[in-house]
Amino acid sequence: MFQKNYETVFILTPVLSDVQMKDTVDKFVNLLKEEGADIVNVENWGLKKLAYPIEKKSTGFYVLVEFKSEPTLIKKFELEMRRDEKVMRFLTTVLDKHAIAYAERRRKGEFNKKSEVKEEAAK
């Protein structure tokens, strides 16, 4: 069984409560697990301003899910995303070796150290 690394970023409607938002994220993560995907990382980026209005809304809950799965699972996963009215937009990408290395470094927090150094220098 050949598995590829994928990353999906999706935007949930801002009218959801925190509990509803977390339930929706759990629904998609559990769908991936049930289909045999290995969840690498789930990040909730929180409520952010959109670059342009979507469905007359100017904000949305951003969520990132990194996973390994069979390529055949993606169609089923994206179909469920399209069917869910809470999802305003989504994008699934295949990660190459460079993107995988970058994602690992980002999860370790290597890219946040510059802001920490600036904060320490300001003190």
Phi and psi in radians as a Rosetta constraint file:
Dihedral C 1 N 2 CA 2 C 2 CIRCULARHARMONIC -1.639 0.35
Dihedral N 2 CA 2 C 2 N 3 CIRCULARHARMONIC 2.131 0.35
Dihedral C 2 N 3 CA 3 C 3 CIRCULARHARMONIC -1.980 0.35
Dihedral N 3 CA 3 C 3 N 4 CIRCULARHARMONIC 2.488 0.35
Dihedral C 3 N 4 CA 4 C 4 CIRCULARHARMONIC -1.977 0.35
Dihedral N 4 CA 4 C 4 N 5 CIRCULARHARMONIC 2.796 0.35
Dihedral C 4 N 5 CA 5 C 5 CIRCULARHARMONIC -1.602 0.35
Dihedral N 5 CA 5 C 5 N 6 CIRCULARHARMONIC 2.308 0.35
Dihedral C 5 N 6 CA 6 C 6 CIRCULARHARMONIC -2.246 0.35
Dihedral N 6 CA 6 C 6 N 7 CIRCULARHARMONIC 2.774 0.35
Dihedral C 6 N 7 CA 7 C 7 CIRCULARHARMONIC -2.423 0.35
Dihedral N 7 CA 7 C 7 N 8 CIRCULARHARMONIC 2.222 0.35
Dihedral C 7 N 8 CA 8 C 8 CIRCULARHARMONIC -2.120 0.35
Dihedral N 8 CA 8 C 8 N 9 CIRCULARHARMONIC 2.239 0.35
Dihedral C 8 N 9 CA 9 C 9 CIRCULARHARMONIC -1.958 0.35
Dihedral N 9 CA 9 C 9 N 10 CIRCULARHARMONIC 2.235 0.35
Dihedral C 9 N 10 CA 10 C 10 CIRCULARHARMONIC -2.325 0.35
Dihedral N 10 CA 10 C 10 N 11 CIRCULARHARMONIC 2.705 0.35
Dihedral C 10 N 11 CA 11 C 11 CIRCULARHARMONIC -2.006 0.35
Dihedral N 11 CA 11 C 11 N 12 CIRCULARHARMONIC 2.146 0.35
Dihedral C 11 N 12 CA 12 C 12 CIRCULARHARMONIC -1.722 0.35
Dihedral N 12 CA 12 C 12 N 13 CIRCULARHARMONIC 2.635 0.35
Dihedral C 12 N 13 CA 13 C 13 CIRCULARHARMONIC -1.055 0.35
Dihedral N 13 CA 13 C 13 N 14 CIRCULARHARMONIC 2.473 0.35
Dihedral C 13 N 14 CA 14 C 14 CIRCULARHARMONIC -1.337 0.35
Dihedral N 14 CA 14 C 14 N 15 CIRCULARHARMONIC -0.115 0.35
Dihedral C 14 N 15 CA 15 C 15 CIRCULARHARMONIC -1.382 0.35
Dihedral N 15 CA 15 C 15 N 16 CIRCULARHARMONIC -0.083 0.35
Dihedral C 15 N 16 CA 16 C 16 CIRCULARHARMONIC -1.334 0.35
Dihedral N 16 CA 16 C 16 N 17 CIRCULARHARMONIC 2.584 0.35
Dihedral C 16 N 17 CA 17 C 17 CIRCULARHARMONIC -1.366 0.35
Dihedral N 17 CA 17 C 17 N 18 CIRCULARHARMONIC 2.952 0.35
Dihedral C 17 N 18 CA 18 C 18 CIRCULARHARMONIC -1.044 0.35
Dihedral N 18 CA 18 C 18 N 19 CIRCULARHARMONIC -0.691 0.35
Dihedral C 18 N 19 CA 19 C 19 CIRCULARHARMONIC -1.138 0.35
Dihedral N 19 CA 19 C 19 N 20 CIRCULARHARMONIC -0.783 0.35
Dihedral C 19 N 20 CA 20 C 20 CIRCULARHARMONIC -1.107 0.35
Dihedral N 20 CA 20 C 20 N 21 CIRCULARHARMONIC -0.688 0.35
Dihedral C 20 N 21 CA 21 C 21 CIRCULARHARMONIC -1.114 0.35
Dihedral N 21 CA 21 C 21 N 22 CIRCULARHARMONIC -0.807 0.35
Dihedral C 21 N 22 CA 22 C 22 CIRCULARHARMONIC -1.140 0.35
Dihedral N 22 CA 22 C 22 N 23 CIRCULARHARMONIC -0.654 0.35
Dihedral C 22 N 23 CA 23 C 23 CIRCULARHARMONIC -1.101 0.35
Dihedral N 23 CA 23 C 23 N 24 CIRCULARHARMONIC -0.694 0.35
Dihedral C 23 N 24 CA 24 C 24 CIRCULARHARMONIC -1.162 0.35
Dihedral N 24 CA 24 C 24 N 25 CIRCULARHARMONIC -0.755 0.35
Dihedral C 24 N 25 CA 25 C 25 CIRCULARHARMONIC -1.084 0.35
Dihedral N 25 CA 25 C 25 N 26 CIRCULARHARMONIC -0.781 0.35
Dihedral C 25 N 26 CA 26 C 26 CIRCULARHARMONIC -1.065 0.35
Dihedral N 26 CA 26 C 26 N 27 CIRCULARHARMONIC -0.649 0.35
Dihedral C 26 N 27 CA 27 C 27 CIRCULARHARMONIC -1.038 0.35
Dihedral N 27 CA 27 C 27 N 28 CIRCULARHARMONIC -0.799 0.35
Dihedral C 27 N 28 CA 28 C 28 CIRCULARHARMONIC -1.259 0.35
Dihedral N 28 CA 28 C 28 N 29 CIRCULARHARMONIC -0.654 0.35
Dihedral C 28 N 29 CA 29 C 29 CIRCULARHARMONIC -1.138 0.35
Dihedral N 29 CA 29 C 29 N 30 CIRCULARHARMONIC -0.745 0.35
Dihedral C 29 N 30 CA 30 C 30 CIRCULARHARMONIC -1.160 0.35
Dihedral N 30 CA 30 C 30 N 31 CIRCULARHARMONIC -0.618 0.35
Dihedral C 30 N 31 CA 31 C 31 CIRCULARHARMONIC -1.054 0.35
Dihedral N 31 CA 31 C 31 N 32 CIRCULARHARMONIC -0.778 0.35
Dihedral C 31 N 32 CA 32 C 32 CIRCULARHARMONIC -1.092 0.35
Dihedral N 32 CA 32 C 32 N 33 CIRCULARHARMONIC -0.776 0.35
Dihedral C 32 N 33 CA 33 C 33 CIRCULARHARMONIC -1.099 0.35
Dihedral N 33 CA 33 C 33 N 34 CIRCULARHARMONIC -0.729 0.35
Dihedral C 33 N 34 CA 34 C 34 CIRCULARHARMONIC -1.099 0.35
Dihedral N 34 CA 34 C 34 N 35 CIRCULARHARMONIC -0.536 0.35
Dihedral C 34 N 35 CA 35 C 35 CIRCULARHARMONIC -1.541 0.35
Dihedral N 35 CA 35 C 35 N 36 CIRCULARHARMONIC 0.084 0.35
Dihedral C 35 N 36 CA 36 C 36 CIRCULARHARMONIC 1.659 0.35
Dihedral N 36 CA 36 C 36 N 37 CIRCULARHARMONIC 0.211 0.35
Dihedral C 36 N 37 CA 37 C 37 CIRCULARHARMONIC -1.426 0.35
Dihedral N 37 CA 37 C 37 N 38 CIRCULARHARMONIC 2.600 0.35
Dihedral C 37 N 38 CA 38 C 38 CIRCULARHARMONIC -1.729 0.35
Dihedral N 38 CA 38 C 38 N 39 CIRCULARHARMONIC 2.071 0.35
Dihedral C 38 N 39 CA 39 C 39 CIRCULARHARMONIC -1.403 0.35
Dihedral N 39 CA 39 C 39 N 40 CIRCULARHARMONIC 2.120 0.35
Dihedral C 39 N 40 CA 40 C 40 CIRCULARHARMONIC -1.568 0.35
Dihedral N 40 CA 40 C 40 N 41 CIRCULARHARMONIC -0.780 0.35
Dihedral C 40 N 41 CA 41 C 41 CIRCULARHARMONIC -2.799 0.35
Dihedral N 41 CA 41 C 41 N 42 CIRCULARHARMONIC 2.475 0.35
Dihedral C 41 N 42 CA 42 C 42 CIRCULARHARMONIC -2.250 0.35
Dihedral N 42 CA 42 C 42 N 43 CIRCULARHARMONIC 2.166 0.35
Dihedral C 42 N 43 CA 43 C 43 CIRCULARHARMONIC -2.166 0.35
Dihedral N 43 CA 43 C 43 N 44 CIRCULARHARMONIC 2.274 0.35
Dihedral C 43 N 44 CA 44 C 44 CIRCULARHARMONIC -1.747 0.35
Dihedral N 44 CA 44 C 44 N 45 CIRCULARHARMONIC 1.942 0.35
Dihedral C 44 N 45 CA 45 C 45 CIRCULARHARMONIC -1.484 0.35
Dihedral N 45 CA 45 C 45 N 46 CIRCULARHARMONIC -0.124 0.35
Dihedral C 45 N 46 CA 46 C 46 CIRCULARHARMONIC 1.498 0.35
Dihedral N 46 CA 46 C 46 N 47 CIRCULARHARMONIC -2.989 0.35
Dihedral C 46 N 47 CA 47 C 47 CIRCULARHARMONIC -1.410 0.35
Dihedral N 47 CA 47 C 47 N 48 CIRCULARHARMONIC 2.110 0.35
Dihedral C 47 N 48 CA 48 C 48 CIRCULARHARMONIC -2.253 0.35
Dihedral N 48 CA 48 C 48 N 49 CIRCULARHARMONIC 2.720 0.35
Dihedral C 48 N 49 CA 49 C 49 CIRCULARHARMONIC -1.323 0.35
Dihedral N 49 CA 49 C 49 N 50 CIRCULARHARMONIC 2.384 0.35
Dihedral C 49 N 50 CA 50 C 50 CIRCULARHARMONIC -1.454 0.35
Dihedral N 50 CA 50 C 50 N 51 CIRCULARHARMONIC 2.669 0.35
Dihedral C 50 N 51 CA 51 C 51 CIRCULARHARMONIC -1.191 0.35
Dihedral N 51 CA 51 C 51 N 52 CIRCULARHARMONIC -0.537 0.35
Dihedral C 51 N 52 CA 52 C 52 CIRCULARHARMONIC -2.605 0.35
Dihedral N 52 CA 52 C 52 N 53 CIRCULARHARMONIC 2.686 0.35
Dihedral C 52 N 53 CA 53 C 53 CIRCULARHARMONIC -1.109 0.35
Dihedral N 53 CA 53 C 53 N 54 CIRCULARHARMONIC 2.423 0.35
Dihedral C 53 N 54 CA 54 C 54 CIRCULARHARMONIC -2.170 0.35
Dihedral N 54 CA 54 C 54 N 55 CIRCULARHARMONIC 2.168 0.35
Dihedral C 54 N 55 CA 55 C 55 CIRCULARHARMONIC 0.932 0.35
Dihedral N 55 CA 55 C 55 N 56 CIRCULARHARMONIC 0.691 0.35
Dihedral C 55 N 56 CA 56 C 56 CIRCULARHARMONIC 1.085 0.35
Dihedral N 56 CA 56 C 56 N 57 CIRCULARHARMONIC 0.417 0.35
Dihedral C 56 N 57 CA 57 C 57 CIRCULARHARMONIC -2.031 0.35
Dihedral N 57 CA 57 C 57 N 58 CIRCULARHARMONIC 2.468 0.35
Dihedral C 57 N 58 CA 58 C 58 CIRCULARHARMONIC -1.848 0.35
Dihedral N 58 CA 58 C 58 N 59 CIRCULARHARMONIC -0.059 0.35
Dihedral C 58 N 59 CA 59 C 59 CIRCULARHARMONIC -2.331 0.35
Dihedral N 59 CA 59 C 59 N 60 CIRCULARHARMONIC 2.932 0.35
Dihedral C 59 N 60 CA 60 C 60 CIRCULARHARMONIC -2.922 0.35
Dihedral N 60 CA 60 C 60 N 61 CIRCULARHARMONIC 2.757 0.35
Dihedral C 60 N 61 CA 61 C 61 CIRCULARHARMONIC -1.485 0.35
Dihedral N 61 CA 61 C 61 N 62 CIRCULARHARMONIC 2.078 0.35
Dihedral C 61 N 62 CA 62 C 62 CIRCULARHARMONIC -1.644 0.35
Dihedral N 62 CA 62 C 62 N 63 CIRCULARHARMONIC 2.372 0.35
Dihedral C 62 N 63 CA 63 C 63 CIRCULARHARMONIC -2.390 0.35
Dihedral N 63 CA 63 C 63 N 64 CIRCULARHARMONIC 2.393 0.35
Dihedral C 63 N 64 CA 64 C 64 CIRCULARHARMONIC -2.015 0.35
Dihedral N 64 CA 64 C 64 N 65 CIRCULARHARMONIC 2.297 0.35
Dihedral C 64 N 65 CA 65 C 65 CIRCULARHARMONIC -2.225 0.35
Dihedral N 65 CA 65 C 65 N 66 CIRCULARHARMONIC 2.137 0.35
Dihedral C 65 N 66 CA 66 C 66 CIRCULARHARMONIC -1.856 0.35
Dihedral N 66 CA 66 C 66 N 67 CIRCULARHARMONIC 2.339 0.35
Dihedral C 66 N 67 CA 67 C 67 CIRCULARHARMONIC -2.695 0.35
Dihedral N 67 CA 67 C 67 N 68 CIRCULARHARMONIC 2.835 0.35
Dihedral C 67 N 68 CA 68 C 68 CIRCULARHARMONIC -1.991 0.35
Dihedral N 68 CA 68 C 68 N 69 CIRCULARHARMONIC 2.292 0.35
Dihedral C 68 N 69 CA 69 C 69 CIRCULARHARMONIC -2.776 0.35
Dihedral N 69 CA 69 C 69 N 70 CIRCULARHARMONIC 3.032 0.35
Dihedral C 69 N 70 CA 70 C 70 CIRCULARHARMONIC -1.220 0.35
Dihedral N 70 CA 70 C 70 N 71 CIRCULARHARMONIC 2.530 0.35
Dihedral C 70 N 71 CA 71 C 71 CIRCULARHARMONIC -1.057 0.35
Dihedral N 71 CA 71 C 71 N 72 CIRCULARHARMONIC -0.453 0.35
Dihedral C 71 N 72 CA 72 C 72 CIRCULARHARMONIC -1.221 0.35
Dihedral N 72 CA 72 C 72 N 73 CIRCULARHARMONIC -0.356 0.35
Dihedral C 72 N 73 CA 73 C 73 CIRCULARHARMONIC -1.256 0.35
Dihedral N 73 CA 73 C 73 N 74 CIRCULARHARMONIC -0.458 0.35
Dihedral C 73 N 74 CA 74 C 74 CIRCULARHARMONIC -1.058 0.35
Dihedral N 74 CA 74 C 74 N 75 CIRCULARHARMONIC -0.738 0.35
Dihedral C 74 N 75 CA 75 C 75 CIRCULARHARMONIC -1.062 0.35
Dihedral N 75 CA 75 C 75 N 76 CIRCULARHARMONIC -0.765 0.35
Dihedral C 75 N 76 CA 76 C 76 CIRCULARHARMONIC -1.151 0.35
Dihedral N 76 CA 76 C 76 N 77 CIRCULARHARMONIC -0.743 0.35
Dihedral C 76 N 77 CA 77 C 77 CIRCULARHARMONIC -1.093 0.35
Dihedral N 77 CA 77 C 77 N 78 CIRCULARHARMONIC -0.817 0.35
Dihedral C 77 N 78 CA 78 C 78 CIRCULARHARMONIC -1.212 0.35
Dihedral N 78 CA 78 C 78 N 79 CIRCULARHARMONIC -0.542 0.35
Dihedral C 78 N 79 CA 79 C 79 CIRCULARHARMONIC -1.102 0.35
Dihedral N 79 CA 79 C 79 N 80 CIRCULARHARMONIC -0.736 0.35
Dihedral C 79 N 80 CA 80 C 80 CIRCULARHARMONIC -1.122 0.35
Dihedral N 80 CA 80 C 80 N 81 CIRCULARHARMONIC -0.645 0.35
Dihedral C 80 N 81 CA 81 C 81 CIRCULARHARMONIC -1.112 0.35
Dihedral N 81 CA 81 C 81 N 82 CIRCULARHARMONIC -0.759 0.35
Dihedral C 81 N 82 CA 82 C 82 CIRCULARHARMONIC -1.130 0.35
Dihedral N 82 CA 82 C 82 N 83 CIRCULARHARMONIC -0.605 0.35
Dihedral C 82 N 83 CA 83 C 83 CIRCULARHARMONIC -1.286 0.35
Dihedral N 83 CA 83 C 83 N 84 CIRCULARHARMONIC -0.416 0.35
Dihedral C 83 N 84 CA 84 C 84 CIRCULARHARMONIC -1.483 0.35
Dihedral N 84 CA 84 C 84 N 85 CIRCULARHARMONIC 2.074 0.35
Dihedral C 84 N 85 CA 85 C 85 CIRCULARHARMONIC -1.239 0.35
Dihedral N 85 CA 85 C 85 N 86 CIRCULARHARMONIC -0.225 0.35
Dihedral C 85 N 86 CA 86 C 86 CIRCULARHARMONIC -1.349 0.35
Dihedral N 86 CA 86 C 86 N 87 CIRCULARHARMONIC -0.354 0.35
Dihedral C 86 N 87 CA 87 C 87 CIRCULARHARMONIC -1.551 0.35
Dihedral N 87 CA 87 C 87 N 88 CIRCULARHARMONIC 2.073 0.35
Dihedral C 87 N 88 CA 88 C 88 CIRCULARHARMONIC -1.522 0.35
Dihedral N 88 CA 88 C 88 N 89 CIRCULARHARMONIC -0.729 0.35
Dihedral C 88 N 89 CA 89 C 89 CIRCULARHARMONIC -2.606 0.35
Dihedral N 89 CA 89 C 89 N 90 CIRCULARHARMONIC 2.710 0.35
Dihedral C 89 N 90 CA 90 C 90 CIRCULARHARMONIC -2.674 0.35
Dihedral N 90 CA 90 C 90 N 91 CIRCULARHARMONIC 2.737 0.35
Dihedral C 90 N 91 CA 91 C 91 CIRCULARHARMONIC -2.572 0.35
Dihedral N 91 CA 91 C 91 N 92 CIRCULARHARMONIC 2.164 0.35
Dihedral C 91 N 92 CA 92 C 92 CIRCULARHARMONIC -1.931 0.35
Dihedral N 92 CA 92 C 92 N 93 CIRCULARHARMONIC 2.266 0.35
Dihedral C 92 N 93 CA 93 C 93 CIRCULARHARMONIC -2.218 0.35
Dihedral N 93 CA 93 C 93 N 94 CIRCULARHARMONIC 2.604 0.35
Dihedral C 93 N 94 CA 94 C 94 CIRCULARHARMONIC -1.506 0.35
Dihedral N 94 CA 94 C 94 N 95 CIRCULARHARMONIC 2.343 0.35
Dihedral C 94 N 95 CA 95 C 95 CIRCULARHARMONIC -1.661 0.35
Dihedral N 95 CA 95 C 95 N 96 CIRCULARHARMONIC 2.243 0.35
Dihedral C 95 N 96 CA 96 C 96 CIRCULARHARMONIC -1.512 0.35
Dihedral N 96 CA 96 C 96 N 97 CIRCULARHARMONIC -3.106 0.35
Dihedral C 96 N 97 CA 97 C 97 CIRCULARHARMONIC -1.093 0.35
Dihedral N 97 CA 97 C 97 N 98 CIRCULARHARMONIC -0.574 0.35
Dihedral C 97 N 98 CA 98 C 98 CIRCULARHARMONIC -1.258 0.35
Dihedral N 98 CA 98 C 98 N 99 CIRCULARHARMONIC -0.692 0.35
Dihedral C 98 N 99 CA 99 C 99 CIRCULARHARMONIC -1.183 0.35
Dihedral N 99 CA 99 C 99 N 100 CIRCULARHARMONIC -0.622 0.35
Dihedral C 99 N 100 CA 100 C 100 CIRCULARHARMONIC -1.129 0.35
Dihedral N 100 CA 100 C 100 N 101 CIRCULARHARMONIC -0.773 0.35
Dihedral C 100 N 101 CA 101 C 101 CIRCULARHARMONIC -1.100 0.35
Dihedral N 101 CA 101 C 101 N 102 CIRCULARHARMONIC -0.746 0.35
Dihedral C 101 N 102 CA 102 C 102 CIRCULARHARMONIC -1.088 0.35
Dihedral N 102 CA 102 C 102 N 103 CIRCULARHARMONIC -0.771 0.35
Dihedral C 102 N 103 CA 103 C 103 CIRCULARHARMONIC -1.089 0.35
Dihedral N 103 CA 103 C 103 N 104 CIRCULARHARMONIC -0.688 0.35
Dihedral C 103 N 104 CA 104 C 104 CIRCULARHARMONIC -1.114 0.35
Dihedral N 104 CA 104 C 104 N 105 CIRCULARHARMONIC -0.763 0.35
Dihedral C 104 N 105 CA 105 C 105 CIRCULARHARMONIC -1.124 0.35
Dihedral N 105 CA 105 C 105 N 106 CIRCULARHARMONIC -0.680 0.35
Dihedral C 105 N 106 CA 106 C 106 CIRCULARHARMONIC -1.136 0.35
Dihedral N 106 CA 106 C 106 N 107 CIRCULARHARMONIC -0.719 0.35
Dihedral C 106 N 107 CA 107 C 107 CIRCULARHARMONIC -1.116 0.35
Dihedral N 107 CA 107 C 107 N 108 CIRCULARHARMONIC -0.579 0.35
Dihedral C 107 N 108 CA 108 C 108 CIRCULARHARMONIC -1.322 0.35
Dihedral N 108 CA 108 C 108 N 109 CIRCULARHARMONIC -0.226 0.35
Dihedral C 108 N 109 CA 109 C 109 CIRCULARHARMONIC 1.533 0.35
Dihedral N 109 CA 109 C 109 N 110 CIRCULARHARMONIC 0.337 0.35
Dihedral C 109 N 110 CA 110 C 110 CIRCULARHARMONIC -1.104 0.35
Dihedral N 110 CA 110 C 110 N 111 CIRCULARHARMONIC -0.514 0.35
Dihedral C 110 N 111 CA 111 C 111 CIRCULARHARMONIC -1.522 0.35
Dihedral N 111 CA 111 C 111 N 112 CIRCULARHARMONIC -0.149 0.35
Dihedral C 111 N 112 CA 112 C 112 CIRCULARHARMONIC -1.568 0.35
Dihedral N 112 CA 112 C 112 N 113 CIRCULARHARMONIC -0.174 0.35
Dihedral C 112 N 113 CA 113 C 113 CIRCULARHARMONIC -1.177 0.35
Dihedral N 113 CA 113 C 113 N 114 CIRCULARHARMONIC -0.524 0.35
Dihedral C 113 N 114 CA 114 C 114 CIRCULARHARMONIC -1.099 0.35
Dihedral N 114 CA 114 C 114 N 115 CIRCULARHARMONIC -0.720 0.35
Dihedral C 114 N 115 CA 115 C 115 CIRCULARHARMONIC -1.211 0.35
Dihedral N 115 CA 115 C 115 N 116 CIRCULARHARMONIC -0.575 0.35
Dihedral C 115 N 116 CA 116 C 116 CIRCULARHARMONIC -1.166 0.35
Dihedral N 116 CA 116 C 116 N 117 CIRCULARHARMONIC -0.677 0.35
Dihedral C 116 N 117 CA 117 C 117 CIRCULARHARMONIC -1.139 0.35
Dihedral N 117 CA 117 C 117 N 118 CIRCULARHARMONIC -0.729 0.35
Dihedral C 117 N 118 CA 118 C 118 CIRCULARHARMONIC -1.105 0.35
Dihedral N 118 CA 118 C 118 N 119 CIRCULARHARMONIC -0.683 0.35
Dihedral C 118 N 119 CA 119 C 119 CIRCULARHARMONIC -1.137 0.35
Dihedral N 119 CA 119 C 119 N 120 CIRCULARHARMONIC -0.715 0.35
Dihedral C 119 N 120 CA 120 C 120 CIRCULARHARMONIC -1.177 0.35
Dihedral N 120 CA 120 C 120 N 121 CIRCULARHARMONIC -0.638 0.35
Dihedral C 120 N 121 CA 121 C 121 CIRCULARHARMONIC -1.190 0.35
Dihedral N 121 CA 121 C 121 N 122 CIRCULARHARMONIC -0.544 0.35
Dihedral C 121 N 122 CA 122 C 122 CIRCULARHARMONIC -1.255 0.35
Dihedral N 122 CA 122 C 122 N 123 CIRCULARHARMONIC -0.397 0.35
